[in-house]
Amino acid sequence: MRFRNLLVAFLIVCLGFLGACSDNAAQAYDPKTTTYDEIVNTGLANKCPQIAEFTRGSIDISVDQPLAVVDMCLEPQEYFVKEEPVNKRKEAEFVEGKILTRDTSSLEQIRGTISSDADGKLTFQEIDGIDFQIITVLLPGGEQVPFFFTIKKLTAETEPGFTSVNTSTDFSGSFKVPSYRGASFIDPKGRGLTIGYDNAVALPAGADKSEYTRNNLKQAETMKGEMSLQITKVDSETGEISGVFESEQPSSTDLGAEEPEEVKIRGIFYARLEPQI
């Protein structure tokens, strides 16, 4: 019995390394055969599937034959925040941070489309899915930076001249970044955008002072981010693609009370392409 338990544990760990024990494994785990008890507290649910190494196929696309993107998954692996240097003569640099959020950082079940125009320019359009996650990173100096990791309404394009999706296909474009806080969020002073007080109750006489205006007047702004997707593997038989991504977006503004910081996220992605019906 003990040997059997050890064997089951080994297989789960093997799957957790994205199919490292089998070159033909395309997924981190099979949700149809894996039980909840086998993946709980293992981190597997936060892993994106990966296809076999050295896969270099292509998937045809034309103006009359767009492709549907299904089961897209983005797994962040590195986080950076732009910081102003102490020496003002130097330019601001991205500093690597450590994620504080638990294993709930990946985006998954994302749907979209890839279409082509007459010049062979491919356009990826994100439609919906679990396309946002709340993440906080810790910088070396101790500062905590919360941000809304997302690819909502991403529209990314390639250079012209493509007749297929292959390992030379690179997409880049912009997406929307909703407010980190919702309009009904109330801060510690009881202030909110749609509910709560108009100013801090403890300071009624200073409510109109300019130094408090920014904290009193809440804003739930939708900002903009930029993302690039580089395809490195294509399985023409299954329609699977995978690669790396890099995203730059603003951090939380605490409903307009703070200036957003510039956050850079790097990681891997996976998706499956099907003929669009």
FIBA-531914 format. One record per residue (C-alpha): x, y, z. Coordinates in nm, 2 decimals. Example, Ala and Ser with C-alpha at 12.3 -4.5 7.8 and 13.67 -1.06 7.14 Angstrom:
<<1.23; -0.45; 0.78>>;
<<1.37; -0.11; 0.71>>;
***
This chain:
<<0.00; 0.00; 0.00>>;
<<0.28; 0.24; 0.09>>;
<<0.46; 0.17; -0.24>>;
<<0.13; 0.23; -0.43>>;
<<0.09; 0.57; -0.25>>;
<<0.45; 0.66; -0.34>>;
<<0.39; 0.57; -0.70>>;
<<0.07; 0.78; -0.72>>;
<<0.26; 1.08; -0.56>>;
<<0.54; 1.04; -0.81>>;
<<0.30; 1.04; -1.10>>;
<<0.13; 1.36; -0.97>>;
<<0.47; 1.53; -0.93>>;
<<0.56; 1.41; -1.28>>;
<<0.25; 1.57; -1.42>>;
<<0.32; 1.89; -1.23>>;
<<0.64; 1.94; -1.43>>;
<<0.42; 1.97; -1.74>>;
<<0.48; 1.63; -1.88>>;
<<0.85; 1.61; -1.81>>;
<<0.83; 1.23; -1.78>>;
<<0.68; 1.19; -2.13>>;
<<0.77; 1.36; -2.45>>;
<<0.42; 1.30; -2.58>>;
<<0.23; 1.46; -2.29>>;
<<0.06; 1.78; -2.41>>;
<<-0.11; 1.88; -2.09>>;
<<0.00; 1.94; -1.73>>;
<<-0.29; 1.72; -1.61>>;
<<-0.60; 1.57; -1.76>>;
<<-0.91; 1.72; -1.58>>;
<<-1.12; 1.43; -1.70>>;
<<-0.92; 1.17; -1.52>>;
<<-0.76; 1.37; -1.24>>;
<<-0.95; 1.40; -0.91>>;
<<-0.97; 1.71; -0.69>>;
<<-0.78; 1.53; -0.42>>;
<<-0.49; 1.47; -0.66>>;
<<-0.44; 1.83; -0.75>>;
<<-0.54; 2.02; -0.44>>;
<<-0.25; 2.21; -0.28>>;
<<-0.01; 2.09; -0.56>>;
<<-0.02; 2.40; -0.77>>;
<<-0.11; 2.20; -1.08>>;
<<-0.43; 2.40; -1.14>>;
<<-0.21; 2.72; -1.19>>;
<<0.00; 2.55; -1.46>>;
<<-0.06; 2.60; -1.83>>;
<<-0.04; 2.29; -2.06>>;
<<0.27; 2.25; -2.27>>;
<<0.32; 2.07; -2.60>>;
<<0.62; 1.84; -2.68>>;
<<0.97; 1.99; -2.73>>;
<<1.10; 2.06; -3.08>>;
<<0.75; 2.08; -3.23>>;
<<0.77; 2.30; -3.54>>;
<<0.45; 2.26; -3.74>>;
<<0.22; 2.52; -3.90>>;
<<-0.16; 2.58; -3.91>>;
<<-0.30; 2.73; -4.23>>;
<<-0.50; 3.04; -4.23>>;
<<-0.66; 3.26; -4.49>>;
<<-0.90; 3.55; -4.53>>;
<<-1.18; 3.30; -4.59>>;
<<-1.07; 3.06; -4.31>>;
<<-1.03; 3.24; -3.97>>;
<<-0.93; 3.04; -3.67>>;
<<-1.10; 3.01; -3.33>>;
<<-0.87; 3.03; -3.02>>;
<<-0.99; 2.81; -2.74>>;
<<-0.86; 2.70; -2.40>>;
<<-0.59; 2.97; -2.40>>;
<<-0.38; 2.99; -2.08>>;
<<-0.12; 3.24; -1.97>>;
<<0.11; 3.16; -1.68>>;
<<0.32; 3.45; -1.55>>;
<<0.67; 3.35; -1.43>>;
<<0.85; 3.68; -1.37>>;
<<0.74; 4.02; -1.24>>;
<<0.91; 4.36; -1.27>>;
<<0.82; 4.71; -1.15>>;
<<0.98; 5.03; -1.29>>;
<<1.15; 5.23; -1.01>>;
<<1.31; 5.57; -1.01>>;
<<1.68; 5.54; -0.92>>;
<<1.83; 5.73; -0.63>>;
<<2.08; 5.89; -0.87>>;
<<1.86; 6.13; -1.08>>;
<<2.12; 6.11; -1.36>>;
<<2.02; 5.75; -1.43>>;
<<1.70; 5.64; -1.61>>;
<<1.42; 5.44; -1.43>>;
<<1.48; 5.07; -1.44>>;
<<1.26; 4.76; -1.40>>;
<<1.33; 4.59; -1.07>>;
<<1.23; 4.22; -1.02>>;
<<0.97; 4.15; -0.76>>;
<<0.85; 3.84; -0.57>>;
<<0.49; 3.74; -0.60>>;
<<0.29; 3.74; -0.28>>;
<<-0.03; 3.60; -0.42>>;
<<-0.08; 3.23; -0.38>>;
<<-0.12; 2.99; -0.67>>;
<<-0.39; 3.19; -0.85>>;
<<-0.20; 3.39; -1.10>>;
<<-0.27; 3.22; -1.43>>;
<<-0.54; 3.32; -1.69>>;
<<-0.72; 3.03; -1.85>>;
<<-1.02; 2.92; -2.05>>;
<<-0.98; 3.22; -2.28>>;
<<-1.15; 3.23; -2.61>>;
<<-1.07; 3.45; -2.91>>;
<<-1.02; 3.46; -3.29>>;
<<-0.73; 3.49; -3.53>>;
<<-0.82; 3.64; -3.87>>;
<<-0.62; 3.73; -4.18>>;
<<-0.64; 4.02; -4.42>>;
<<-0.55; 4.04; -4.79>>;
<<-0.19; 4.13; -4.70>>;
<<-0.14; 3.83; -4.47>>;
<<-0.15; 4.03; -4.15>>;
<<-0.29; 3.82; -3.87>>;
<<-0.51; 3.97; -3.59>>;
<<-0.58; 3.80; -3.26>>;
<<-0.89; 3.93; -3.08>>;
<<-0.96; 3.81; -2.72>>;
<<-1.33; 3.75; -2.65>>;
<<-1.38; 3.63; -2.30>>;
<<-1.27; 3.37; -2.03>>;
<<-1.10; 3.38; -1.69>>;
<<-0.90; 3.68; -1.82>>;
<<-0.80; 3.86; -1.50>>;
<<-0.63; 3.79; -1.17>>;
<<-0.55; 4.00; -0.87>>;
<<-0.17; 3.99; -0.80>>;
<<0.06; 4.16; -0.55>>;
<<0.44; 4.16; -0.58>>;
<<0.70; 4.25; -0.32>>;
<<1.00; 4.46; -0.42>>;
<<1.34; 4.43; -0.27>>;
<<1.29; 4.75; -0.07>>;
<<0.98; 4.61; 0.10>>;
<<0.72; 4.80; -0.11>>;
<<0.41; 4.60; -0.21>>;
<<0.27; 4.67; -0.56>>;
<<-0.08; 4.54; -0.63>>;
<<-0.20; 4.52; -0.99>>;
<<-0.48; 4.37; -1.20>>;
<<-0.32; 4.11; -1.44>>;
<<-0.54; 4.08; -1.75>>;
<<-0.57; 4.07; -2.13>>;
<<-0.92; 4.20; -2.15>>;
<<-1.02; 4.29; -2.51>>;
<<-0.66; 4.23; -2.64>>;
<<-0.62; 4.31; -3.00>>;
<<-0.28; 4.20; -3.13>>;
<<-0.14; 4.19; -3.48>>;
<<0.15; 4.05; -3.68>>;
<<0.36; 4.18; -3.96>>;
<<0.21; 4.12; -4.31>>;
<<0.29; 3.81; -4.52>>;
<<0.16; 3.52; -4.32>>;
<<-0.04; 3.23; -4.47>>;
<<-0.01; 3.01; -4.16>>;
<<0.04; 3.03; -3.79>>;
<<0.39; 2.90; -3.72>>;
<<0.70; 2.95; -3.50>>;
<<0.78; 3.28; -3.67>>;
<<0.44; 3.43; -3.58>>;
<<0.47; 3.71; -3.33>>;
<<0.17; 3.91; -3.21>>;
<<0.18; 4.25; -3.04>>;
<<-0.10; 4.49; -2.94>>;
<<-0.29; 4.66; -2.66>>;
<<-0.56; 4.56; -2.41>>;
<<-0.78; 4.72; -2.14>>;
<<-0.69; 4.73; -1.77>>;
<<-1.00; 4.77; -1.55>>;
<<-0.97; 4.94; -1.21>>;
<<-0.81; 4.73; -0.94>>;
<<-1.08; 4.84; -0.70>>;
<<-1.45; 4.83; -0.79>>;
<<-1.68; 5.13; -0.77>>;
<<-1.85; 5.00; -0.46>>;
<<-1.52; 4.96; -0.27>>;
<<-1.49; 5.16; 0.05>>;
<<-1.15; 5.27; 0.18>>;
<<-1.06; 5.28; 0.55>>;
<<-1.20; 5.63; 0.59>>;
<<-1.54; 5.51; 0.46>>;
<<-1.51; 5.68; 0.12>>;
<<-1.62; 5.52; -0.21>>;
<<-1.72; 5.60; -0.57>>;
<<-2.08; 5.50; -0.56>>;
<<-2.13; 5.45; -0.19>>;
<<-1.98; 5.57; 0.14>>;
<<-1.88; 5.92; 0.25>>;
<<-1.76; 6.21; 0.03>>;
<<-1.47; 6.28; 0.27>>;
<<-1.30; 6.15; 0.58>>;
<<-1.55; 6.19; 0.86>>;
<<-1.28; 6.27; 1.11>>;
<<-1.17; 6.57; 0.91>>;
<<-1.49; 6.75; 0.80>>;
<<-1.33; 7.10; 0.83>>;
<<-1.05; 7.00; 0.59>>;
<<-1.27; 6.82; 0.33>>;
<<-1.21; 7.09; 0.07>>;
<<-0.84; 7.12; 0.11>>;
<<-0.65; 7.04; -0.21>>;
<<-0.42; 6.79; -0.04>>;
<<-0.73; 6.57; 0.04>>;
<<-0.91; 6.61; -0.29>>;
<<-0.74; 6.32; -0.47>>;
<<-0.83; 6.08; -0.19>>;
<<-1.19; 6.21; -0.16>>;
<<-1.28; 6.21; -0.53>>;
<<-1.26; 5.84; -0.62>>;
<<-1.22; 5.72; -0.98>>;
<<-1.25; 5.38; -1.13>>;
<<-1.05; 5.43; -1.45>>;
<<-1.00; 5.18; -1.73>>;
<<-0.63; 5.21; -1.84>>;
<<-0.43; 5.05; -2.12>>;
<<-0.16; 4.78; -2.14>>;
<<0.06; 4.64; -2.41>>;
<<0.14; 4.27; -2.48>>;
<<0.35; 4.07; -2.72>>;
<<0.31; 3.70; -2.78>>;
<<0.58; 3.49; -2.95>>;
<<0.49; 3.14; -3.07>>;
<<0.77; 2.89; -3.02>>;
<<0.58; 2.56; -3.07>>;
<<0.31; 2.45; -3.31>>;
<<0.15; 2.10; -3.33>>;
<<-0.03; 2.09; -3.67>>;
<<-0.20; 1.76; -3.59>>;
<<-0.37; 1.88; -3.27>>;
<<-0.39; 2.25; -3.34>>;
<<-0.20; 2.34; -3.02>>;
<<0.04; 2.63; -3.00>>;
<<0.25; 2.76; -2.71>>;
<<0.52; 3.02; -2.65>>;
<<0.62; 3.31; -2.44>>;
<<0.46; 3.65; -2.36>>;
<<0.56; 3.98; -2.22>>;
<<0.31; 4.23; -2.09>>;
<<0.34; 4.59; -1.96>>;
<<0.06; 4.75; -1.77>>;
<<-0.02; 5.00; -1.49>>;
<<-0.06; 4.90; -1.13>>;
<<-0.34; 4.99; -0.90>>;
<<-0.42; 5.36; -0.84>>;
<<-0.63; 5.29; -0.53>>;
<<-0.93; 5.45; -0.70>>;
<<-0.73; 5.75; -0.83>>;
<<-0.55; 5.83; -0.50>>;
<<-0.21; 5.72; -0.63>>;
<<-0.01; 5.74; -0.95>>;
<<0.01; 5.40; -1.12>>;
<<0.34; 5.22; -1.14>>;
<<0.46; 5.04; -1.46>>;
<<0.46; 4.67; -1.42>>;
<<0.62; 4.41; -1.66>>;
<<0.51; 4.05; -1.66>>;
<<0.68; 3.77; -1.85>>;
<<0.57; 3.41; -1.88>>;
<<0.44; 3.13; -2.10>>;
<<0.11; 3.07; -2.28>>;
<<-0.08; 2.78; -2.44>>;
<<-0.38; 2.77; -2.68>>;
<<-0.56; 2.55; -2.92>>;
<<-0.67; 2.66; -3.27>>;
<<-0.98; 2.53; -3.44>>;
<<-1.15; 2.62; -3.77>>;
<<-1.40; 2.89; -3.70>>;
<<-1.76; 2.79; -3.76>>;
***
